Every structure is written in C-alpha cells, then in structure tokens.
Amino acid sequence: MSINTKPTIFIGSSSEGIGVAKDIKSKLSKQFNVTLWPKIFDFNKSNLENLSSQISFFDYAILVATGDDTTVSRNKKKLSPRDNVIFEYGLFSGGIGVSRTFLVMERGSKLPSDLNGITLPYIVPIGTEGYKENIRKVCQEIAKHIKDKESTFDLGYLPSTTLAYGYFCNFIEKTVQRLLEDRKDKKEFKLENGDKFLINNLKVTILIPSDLTDDMFKKVSTNRLCSGWQKLKVDPKDIRDYDFSIDVTNINNGFLHIVDIPLTLNALNKSIELYSKKQHLGKSTKEEILETREINNFVKTLQYLISKSSIAKNFVSVEIINI
C-alpha cells in the first residue's frame, strides 16, 4: 500500500491579482495539489486566524505580488503590491520556511527593502506581450525547485522528521548492528514459546499504519494476534531492551524476520491533535490531510535514512499497511 501524495501548494494574491494566481494554479495543478486563497476560509474567524491555522496544512506557498497600489518613496512614485500579500509572504516564510515560500513579483513593482537581495521570480503584467511564456517559465522554475526540495527533510511545526530520525538512529540501526554482531558470535535466541535458534539471515520490516486513529500499542497487539507473531527480546546495548515481533513462519533455517510498528507514532498523533486543537471525536478533512502528510514524511525520512545507512540498507524495509 502507498500513501504518497502530491506536495500541497497554497496560492495567495490580491483580488486584482487573482487572474495571475489562477494561471499559476493551472500550470502547476497536474504536478501538485494546489489551493487558491480564499477557498480555505473557515467561518467565524478573521483573515489572520484563517491564514495562521492553515500554515502546516501546506508544503509550499506562492504569493502573487502584482502592482496594485501606488507608493511614494523618497519622492518617487512606484507601483507596489498590496500590504496583505507581503504580510502573507512573511507569515508563510516564518511558518514553513523561506525555501518553501515564493513571492512572484510583477516586474516594475516596488520591493520592500527588507527583501532586497532575495532572488525572486518576476513576471510581466497580465495581458501584456510575453506574459503567457513568462508565466510558463516561472512555473517551470518553481516546479523544479519543489521537486529538488522534496528530496530533503525539514524540521517543521510537526515532528515527523525528528521522530523518524530518532526512531531509526537510536533504535533500528543499533538493533540491526547488535543482531549482526550476535549472528557473527553465533548467539542463540529464545522465543516466548521456548523455541531456540541461531540467526543465519536477517530481515527487518517497519510497518507503518496508514492512519493514526488507534493507539500504536493496540495496533501491535492486533497484528500479533492476527498474524501469530511471537516476541523476541533484543538488547541493543546502548538503549533499553525491547520486545520485537517475530514472523515465526520464516524462522526455519535461522531466517529471522523481525517486524516492528513504531510506538513513537503515538507522539505524532498527539502532536496533530494539539496543533489542530482537537475537541471532537472523529477526524475533520484537514486533520486527515495533515495526518497523511506527516505519515508520508515519516516514511520518506525513514526510507532516506535506510538508503544511507551501511548497516541497515541491506536488511531493513518499510511497508505501509491497513491496521
């Protein structure tokens, strides 16, 4: 099973710049999940509350700064973008990071001095000669930047990257190393039913639930009962002993298949509830989007760490399952 999703993009603009915003959405929608402001308004909230509550639901943001106002600065008149567009750019830059936030500037508009030195995508005014080609090139550049960015993992408001890093480096990698050492030393292992065996071959599968609805302890117990798994205690030396689940159908000839569901996902679930200020049973659409995004990031981070680990890359894999 896969829960890979397209990166999500917020596009904001002034009412005068909505035509440009729609053109950008049209160019990017095939590759990404794009939402135009103000399509995400919640009732009974101010614009600031609405925007602030949306930041962590998006991976990227594009703010379209068209020259809608006239500003006099040092006795010179210049076209300038609306203040709210610049404010939204700052809001998203602080929330999801400058490298994930794009300010698309209309050429000739006055740029706030605090943004001097930042490389920005510029466009010519809508309806002028070369506009369509200009928009196409800007969208290509943004799409390339996003695709490059998707190969890295940021530390954001929610802790999926940090939790995956800690789980892998402090637990999975050390456990694999210990088991390989025990295989070399021909250490005998004992299952909870009393059976003993030596490790000849090793495989570790990290099972990631497709949702975080239930407690991870319950998900582990459910799979042990349904799959007939048994427990095996492993001492990774540097951390506490831990009970792994063993696929006993593969124990013949010393093939040790260890299966684990990360209990640390409980912390991720709690973080999502705290962030969304959950006060109800069930899940809202926004909570489902946020949960899917964070599980997906947890999985991608694990897969990246596994691929870069000389100890784990030949023995560890990740699988998403319905539990």
Secondary structure, DSSP 8 states (H G I E B T S, - for coil): -------EEEEEE-STTHHHHHHHHHHHTTTSEEEETTTT--TT--HHHHHHHHGGG-SEEEEEE---EEEEETTEEEEE--HHHHHHHHHHHHHH-GGGEEEEEETT----GGGTT----EE--TTSTTHHHHHHHHHHHHHHHHHHHTTS----SS-HHHHHHHHIIIIIHHHHHHHHHHHHTT-EEE-TTS-EEE-SEEEEEEEEES---S-HHHHHHHHHHHHT-EEEEE--SSS--EEEEE-GGG-GGGEEEEEE--TTHHHHHHHHHHHTT--SSS--HHHHHHHHHHHHHHHHHHHHHHHH-TTTTTTEEEEEE--
